[in-house]
Amino acid sequence: MTARHTGYSLPPWSMAIAAMLSIQLANALSVGVLREVGPAGTAWLRLCFGVVFLWIISRPAIRSIRRKDLPSLLILGTVTGFMTVFFLGAVERIPLGTAVAIEFLGPLAVAGIMSGNRRALIWPATALVGIILLTEPWSGSFDPIGVGLALAAGACWALYNILTQRVGDRFAGISGLSLTIPIAALATLPVGLPQVINGNLVWWVLPAAAGIALITPVIAFGLEMLALKRMNHTSFGTLLSVEPAFGVLIGLLVLGQAPSTYQAIGVVIVVIAGAAAQWDGARKFSGELTEIAAPTHGPQ
């Protein structure tokens, strides 16, 4: 009798949710660090430690790089770095859940514009209503700089989504990360290193940044890319639409940022708009995994 080995693998949706929660936890834990060395300094330290961890786990496949791969790798690395810088700059000024929801407008708007269907623009417009409720511009606490930084991070996120699937398909596993994260660290060095040098580099900052880097980009990005290879565009995008709610949840539990009634309603509207946009643009596939660039999240 021949023994049969039964393999077990986690369902892709669980990896996607774990990745999103990990990213938001890392963002919340970064607040203490950025108070000491600034948002750019925190982003740069996280990326530098991320390079160390990634290279321990997966050596960069430098020999497999073709000349036509270089533009995508360079742009993706740069976009990834500044997405992190902009987002942490926003988190320094506005609540985590609000920053995540505003950033979400980037990929949602691009998806609507690229669809070529005017009806698809209803969902970014709906999400904008939710953003207005979240930011409460009629109140004295409205921070236009924080909102602007979150929008800049959203623009980077939109570009990241277009490129990340191409890099993930071209390089197996997390080898793509081991190539793009070093580029991100180099791209943000001019803005990150001065903040670290001029900041308050107390003893716990470096270990904290290292621990956060282990959560994301290493663990979160690895889970995200594994999930992307086993999920279609609509399924992953629908799950991703819940991320603003995860941002509010982690902000509440870790940072004590309790949303107001208007803000809670705003988050629900953004989540519904994101999910509806995915299902409205759903396509049928013939049993094989899609190669369409599904929405993904960056290493914030």
Summary of the structure (lengths in Angstrom):
residues: 300
radius of gyration: 18.9
end to end distance: 51.5
largest distance: 74.9
contacts: 1083
relative contact order: 0.22
helix: 76%
strand: 0%
